[in-house]
């Protein structure tokens, strides 16, 4: 005898439901796993490539400088996030005014970005009592 109309439909529906359930299970498993560890809290805040890292004295943290085609970006990262403390970062293009982010932060100050096509920049940052400056860079 031949197949009756709709007889294979039940199998297809149950197979589709099984595939859907497996996809949901995999999605749930992916969401419940811990996200991959990042190198530092500041990664992804500045566009461009990392061109300079200036450590702050006494292990307080570091100042990171990034350069893209037409812009320079900097941020100050504390080595140990914790209570709010004084932090600052500034970038000054040659012949321009500094762009500053200063205040009481727990993790980082910045990012600050300036246009710096074919111009040197001066970068300065601090966390609590430790500070670092770059002198003129990226000339």
Secondary structure, DSSP 8 states (H G I E B T S, - for coil): ----TTHHHHHHHHHHHHHHHHHHHHHHHHHHS-----S-TTTTSS-SEEEEEEE-GGG-EEEEEEE-SSEEEEEEEESS--S-EEEEEEEEETTS--EEEEEEESSEEEEEEEE-TT--EEEEEEETTEEEEEEEE--
